[in-house]
């Protein structure tokens, strides 16, 4: 049979926050993949190396974890007042599926640098030195992100002394503002059930208190002690326990129904990226995944979160928005774990260390709204050029 050549598609492999992904300009994609649909999904899965029954992504750009199985498509914005449109695809590892239901907060930090470097931001808005403000339309959820990207000598500054737990080396700090981050397109409210704490009945698990919130990304928060945990757990303690993973997936599925994201628990498999499920606990001294001791006084609370069915090695950026927002509302499980009271910012512990994030949330007439969440991340180009996929992929 004839041997087909490979397609060569311009792409950039970037780290953003504690995630990595393959970035594309929309116009560089093959014509069939410039529109949503099976051709686009097939292309991105082949780029990442999914579905991979071996769970290794040996024949693709993915890293076989939820943090490294990601693709991003960027284009000039069609939305007034914005520079670029940002579309994010979470590629499943062992199944043929791309989830478009949410954002990646970590990779959001790489969108501004990519857009500037690719000439997608008007030149008269890009300073030679200082901070370049990039207004990003997050197309998955229809929200605005403002990135403040450091510039030096007319180029994006990538190196620096900003340290981010979960990332090995320091880099330049990028400040992100998530404007009006409540994900009300699905649930209709920041707290979709109208309550700060709900009772969630999960067959095979039990009856649990839960705070369910649409902010940053739909998230279900559970008290760690109710699950038999301390909030100090590292990845192996959860990810090597198949029974625990099954319990968390059951919680996620039943919580998704209560949040109005799906109609039946059987639909949870078609929405793997959202909602997230996390467990929270008051601070206590423990050792992080890097071997550093984290004292009880170093953080306000401890949080562990699962992404795509596994405990995350650090914390998803969008889940960080959910944490900060829930912490700012007195009475939520997150707020309780942090000691209660009103909070405009919170420092939480995750498996790799700590993170500080702020949120501006207010209650009016019994309804909570959040106007902005702010955090710092970093980003770096790891490689750019062309990614190759077999011609018969599309």
SVG drawing of the C-alpha trace seen along z (x, -y; Angstrom):
<svg xmlns="http://www.w3.org/2000/svg" viewBox="-33 -52 49 54">
<polyline fill="none" stroke="black" stroke-width="0.4" points="0.0,0.0 1.2,-3.6 2.8,-5.4 1.0,-8.6 3.1,-11.6 2.5,-13.4 0.8,-16.7 3.0,-19.5 1.1,-22.0 2.7,-25.0 2.4,-24.7 4.0,-25.8 4.5,-23.5 4.0,-25.7 4.0,-25.4 1.4,-27.5 1.2,-27.4 1.4,-23.8 0.1,-22.5 1.5,-21.9 -0.3,-22.0 0.1,-22.3 -0.9,-25.7 -2.3,-26.4 -3.4,-29.5 -6.8,-28.8 -5.7,-29.8 -2.8,-27.3 -5.1,-24.3 -6.2,-22.2 -9.4,-23.6 -11.5,-20.6 -10.3,-21.3 -11.0,-25.1 -14.6,-24.4 -15.8,-22.4 -16.6,-18.8 -15.2,-15.3 -12.3,-16.4 -11.0,-18.8 -11.3,-16.3 -9.6,-13.6 -6.7,-16.0 -6.2,-17.0 -6.4,-13.4 -3.8,-12.3 -1.5,-15.3 -1.7,-14.3 -1.5,-10.5 -5.0,-9.5 -6.7,-7.2 -3.8,-5.3 -4.7,-1.9 -1.2,-1.9 -1.8,-5.2 1.6,-6.6 1.1,-8.9 4.3,-7.5 3.1,-8.3 2.1,-11.9 2.8,-15.2 0.7,-14.4 2.2,-13.6 -0.4,-10.9 -1.7,-13.1 -4.7,-15.5 -2.2,-18.4 -0.4,-17.5 -3.1,-16.3 -4.3,-19.6 -4.6,-21.6 -5.3,-25.3 -6.6,-27.1 -6.1,-30.9 -7.4,-33.4 -8.0,-37.1 -11.0,-37.9 -14.4,-38.3 -15.7,-39.8 -15.5,-43.6 -13.0,-44.8 -10.9,-41.7 -7.6,-40.8 -7.9,-37.1 -10.3,-34.2 -9.0,-31.3 -10.5,-27.8 -9.3,-24.9 -9.7,-21.2 -9.0,-18.6 -8.0,-15.4 -8.9,-12.2 -6.0,-9.7 -7.4,-6.3 -10.7,-7.1 -11.5,-8.9 -12.9,-12.1 -12.1,-15.8 -13.9,-17.8 -14.7,-21.4 -16.9,-22.0 -14.5,-24.2 -11.4,-26.4 -7.9,-25.6 -6.8,-28.3 -3.2,-27.3 -2.9,-27.4 -4.7,-30.8 -1.3,-32.2 0.3,-31.1 -2.4,-32.6 -1.1,-36.2 2.5,-35.4 1.5,-33.2 -0.8,-35.9 1.9,-38.5 4.6,-36.4 2.3,-35.3 1.4,-38.9 -2.3,-38.5 -2.2,-41.6 -2.1,-45.0 1.5,-46.2 0.6,-49.7 -0.7,-48.0 2.5,-46.1 5.1,-48.1 8.8,-47.4 9.2,-47.2 6.8,-46.9 3.5,-45.0 1.4,-44.3 -2.3,-43.9 -4.0,-41.2 -7.8,-40.9 -8.7,-37.3 -12.2,-35.9 -12.4,-32.5 -14.6,-30.9 -15.4,-27.7 -17.3,-29.5 -17.8,-32.9 -15.8,-34.9 -13.1,-37.5 -9.5,-37.0 -7.1,-39.9 -3.4,-38.9 -0.6,-41.2 2.4,-39.9 6.0,-41.3 7.9,-42.6 11.6,-43.3 13.3,-44.8 10.2,-44.2 9.8,-40.5 7.8,-38.5 9.9,-38.1 9.9,-34.4 12.7,-34.1 12.6,-35.6 12.5,-34.8 8.8,-34.1 8.4,-30.7 5.3,-28.6 4.9,-25.5 4.4,-22.5 6.9,-24.0 10.5,-23.1 12.2,-26.3 11.4,-30.0 10.2,-32.2 8.6,-35.6 5.4,-36.4 2.2,-36.8 -0.8,-38.3 -4.3,-37.0 -7.6,-38.6 -10.7,-36.4 -13.6,-38.8 -17.1,-37.8 -15.8,-34.2 -19.1,-32.7 -19.8,-29.9 -23.5,-30.7 -24.1,-29.5 -24.9,-26.0 -26.1,-26.2 -27.7,-29.7 -26.1,-31.0 -22.8,-30.9 -24.3,-28.5 -26.6,-26.6 -28.8,-25.0 -29.2,-28.4 -27.4,-27.0 -23.9,-27.4 -23.9,-23.8 -26.0,-21.0 -26.6,-17.4 -25.6,-15.0 -26.7,-11.4 -24.3,-9.2 -25.2,-5.5 -22.3,-3.4 -20.6,-6.3 -23.1,-7.8 -24.7,-11.2 -22.2,-14.0 -22.2,-17.8 -21.1,-19.5 -20.5,-23.1 -21.2,-23.2 -20.1,-26.3 -19.9,-27.7 -16.9,-30.0 -13.8,-29.5 -15.0,-26.0 -17.9,-24.1 -16.6,-22.4 -17.9,-20.2 -16.2,-20.6 -16.4,-17.9 -15.0,-17.9 -11.9,-15.7 -12.7,-14.2 -16.1,-13.0 -14.2,-10.9 -11.6,-9.7 -8.8,-12.0 -6.8,-14.7 -6.2,-17.0 -2.5,-16.2 -2.7,-13.4 -0.3,-13.2 -1.1,-11.7 -0.2,-8.1 -2.5,-7.9 -5.5,-8.6 -4.5,-7.6 -3.4,-4.1 -6.6,-3.4 -9.2,-2.3 -12.0,-2.2 -11.3,-5.8 -11.3,-7.0 -14.6,-5.2 -16.1,-7.0 -14.9,-10.4 -16.3,-9.7 -19.7,-8.8 -19.6,-12.0 -18.8,-14.0 -21.6,-12.4 -24.3,-12.9 -23.0,-16.4 -23.2,-17.2 -26.8,-16.3 -27.6,-18.5 -25.7,-21.4 -27.8,-21.0 -24.8,-20.2 -26.2,-16.8 -29.7,-15.2 -28.5,-11.7 -25.4,-10.3 -24.9,-8.1 -24.0,-11.3 -21.0,-12.1 -18.7,-10.1 -19.5,-12.6 -18.4,-15.5 -15.1,-14.4 -13.5,-17.8 -16.3,-19.3 -17.4,-19.5 -14.3,-19.1 -14.4,-17.5 -12.2,-18.6 -11.8,-18.0 -10.8,-20.5 -9.4,-20.5 -8.0,-22.9 -4.2,-23.4 -1.9,-20.9 1.9,-20.4 2.9,-17.9 5.4,-17.2 4.6,-18.2 5.5,-16.2 8.8,-18.1 9.9,-17.1 9.3,-20.5 7.6,-20.7 4.5,-22.9 3.6,-24.3 0.0,-24.7 0.6,-28.5 1.8,-28.7 -1.7,-28.4 -5.4,-29.1 -6.6,-25.7 -5.7,-22.5 -7.3,-21.5 -6.9,-18.5 -8.7,-18.3 -9.2,-15.7 -9.0,-16.3 -10.0,-13.8 -10.4,-11.1 -7.1,-11.6 -5.7,-13.7 -4.0,-16.7 -0.3,-17.1 -0.8,-20.8 -4.0,-22.8 -5.9,-23.7 -6.1,-27.4 -9.8,-27.4 -10.3,-25.4 -8.2,-28.0 -10.8,-30.6 -13.5,-28.3 -11.5,-27.9 -11.0,-31.7 -14.6,-32.5 -16.0,-29.8 -13.7,-30.9 -15.0,-34.4 -18.6,-33.3 -19.0,-32.7 -20.6,-29.3 -19.3,-27.3 -17.2,-24.2 -14.2,-26.0 -14.7,-29.0 -15.2,-26.8 -11.9,-24.9 -10.2,-28.3 -11.5,-29.3 -14.6,-31.3 -15.2,-35.0 -15.0,-37.3 -12.0,-36.8 -10.8,-38.7 -7.9,-36.3 -6.8,-32.9 -3.6,-30.9 -4.2,-27.2 -2.0,-24.2 -2.0,-21.7 0.1,-18.5 3.1,-20.5 3.0,-23.5 0.9,-26.6 -0.9,-29.2 -2.5,-32.6 -5.5,-33.7 -8.0,-36.5 -11.7,-37.0 -14.1,-39.8 -17.4,-38.2 -20.5,-40.0 -24.0,-39.0 -27.0,-41.0 -30.6,-40.0 -29.5,-36.5 -27.6,-35.9 -23.8,-35.7 -21.8,-37.1 -18.1,-37.4 -16.7,-40.3 -13.1,-39.2 -10.6,-36.6 -6.8,-37.3 -3.8,-35.1 -0.2,-34.9 1.2,-32.3 4.1,-31.9 4.5,-30.5 7.3,-29.5 7.7,-28.3 9.2,-24.8 9.4,-24.2 7.9,-25.7 7.9,-24.6 5.6,-22.0 3.7,-19.1 3.2,-16.2 0.3,-13.8 -0.5,-11.2 -2.5,-12.5 -5.3,-10.1 -6.0,-11.5 -8.7,-13.8"/>
</svg>
